[in-house]
Structures are given as C-alpha cells and as structure tokens.
Amino acid sequence: MPASLLTEILFRGVFEIVLYGLGYAIGWVVVPLLSFGYYRVEPWDFRPRSKTRGRSRQRRPKQVSADAACAIGLATLAAVAVLACFGWRAAGA
C-alpha cells in the first residue's frame, strides 16, 4: 500500500469528521437565530429512529436535518471568511 493512499485515507476521514462537526455546530447556532426559533436542528445521532404514529397536541418547532444544518453552517463559515477577507483588505492591512 503506497504511503500516499494511506495518508489520504487517514486525513480524509479526520478532515471530514472535523469539517462536518464544525459545520453542524455553526448550523446548530445559526438556524434557530435566522428562523427566530421556528426551526431547530435535529440531534447529531447516527442511530436509526422509529417514527411514532401518535400525534402530539403540543406544537413543536420544525426540525432541520443534521446534513442541512451542516451545509448551512459551512455556507455561513464561507460567507464570514469572505467578509473577513474584504474587511482585511479594506482596512489596508
């Protein structure tokens, strides 16, 4: 097994876990803020959940999937990075 393949396997896994976790954490904060609490992010859980058939009378906030929260978090991170870059250039640094 070439070293480059082994390195790719290890770093890709670590990179995906860190990037997904960072995106999820940012999305977990941003989604309720932008929706004024109307949407929540579902828990980061890898276990399959069974759907309950009983309906609750209590209205709960709608949930955004963890993958969608990750995408929103990464898009927010990219937007903040672009704004920081423009601010850095505008400041003349």
C-alpha positions as CSV (number, residue, x, y, z in Angstrom):
1,M,0.0,0.0,0.0
2,P,1.6,3.3,-1.0
3,A,2.1,5.9,1.6
4,S,0.0,8.5,-0.3
5,L,-3.0,6.2,-0.3
6,L,-2.7,5.6,3.5
7,T,-2.3,9.3,4.1
8,E,-5.3,10.1,2.0
9,I,-7.4,7.6,3.9
10,L,-6.4,8.9,7.3
11,F,-6.5,12.6,6.6
12,R,-9.7,12.4,4.6
13,G,-11.5,10.7,7.5
14,V,-10.2,13.2,10.0
15,F,-10.9,16.1,7.7
16,E,-14.5,15.0,7.1
17,I,-15.2,14.5,10.7
18,V,-13.8,17.9,11.7
19,L,-15.4,19.7,8.9
20,Y,-18.8,18.1,9.4
21,G,-18.6,18.7,13.1
22,L,-17.7,22.3,12.6
23,G,-20.5,22.8,10.1
24,Y,-23.0,21.1,12.3
25,A,-22.0,23.3,15.3
26,I,-22.3,26.5,13.4
27,G,-25.6,25.4,11.8
28,W,-26.9,24.5,15.2
29,V,-26.4,28.1,16.3
30,V,-27.3,29.8,13.0
31,V,-30.5,28.0,12.1
32,P,-32.5,29.0,15.2
33,L,-31.2,32.5,15.1
34,L,-32.2,33.1,11.5
35,S,-35.5,31.5,11.9
36,F,-36.3,33.1,15.2
37,G,-36.7,29.8,16.9
38,Y,-39.2,28.4,14.3
39,Y,-36.7,25.7,13.1
40,R,-34.5,23.5,15.2
41,V,-31.6,21.3,14.2
42,E,-32.2,17.6,14.8
43,P,-29.7,15.9,17.2
44,W,-26.5,14.6,15.7
45,D,-27.3,11.0,16.1
46,F,-26.4,8.1,13.9
47,R,-28.9,5.6,15.3
48,P,-32.0,5.0,13.2
49,R,-35.1,6.3,14.9
50,S,-38.5,4.8,14.6
51,K,-41.3,7.1,13.6
52,T,-44.0,7.4,16.2
53,R,-47.6,7.2,14.9
54,G,-49.2,9.1,17.7
55,R,-49.6,12.8,17.2
56,S,-48.9,15.2,20.0
57,R,-51.2,18.1,20.6
58,Q,-48.3,20.2,21.6
59,R,-46.8,22.0,18.6
60,R,-43.1,21.6,18.4
61,P,-40.6,23.6,16.3
62,K,-39.9,22.1,12.9
63,Q,-36.6,20.3,12.6
64,V,-33.9,20.7,10.0
65,S,-31.8,17.6,9.2
66,A,-28.3,17.4,10.5
67,D,-26.9,17.4,6.9
68,A,-28.8,20.5,6.0
69,A,-27.5,22.2,9.2
70,C,-24.0,21.2,8.2
71,A,-24.5,22.8,4.8
72,I,-25.9,25.9,6.3
73,G,-23.1,26.1,8.8
74,L,-20.4,25.7,6.1
75,A,-22.1,28.3,3.9
76,T,-22.2,30.7,6.9
77,L,-18.5,29.9,7.6
78,A,-17.6,30.7,4.0
79,A,-19.6,33.9,4.0
80,V,-17.9,35.1,7.2
81,A,-14.5,34.2,5.7
82,V,-15.2,36.2,2.6
83,L,-16.4,39.2,4.6
84,A,-13.4,39.0,6.8
85,C,-11.1,38.9,3.8
86,F,-12.9,42.0,2.3
87,G,-12.7,43.7,5.7
88,W,-9.0,42.9,6.0
89,R,-8.3,44.4,2.6
90,A,-10.4,47.5,3.2
91,A,-8.5,48.2,6.4
92,G,-5.3,48.3,4.4
93,A,-3.5,45.6,6.2
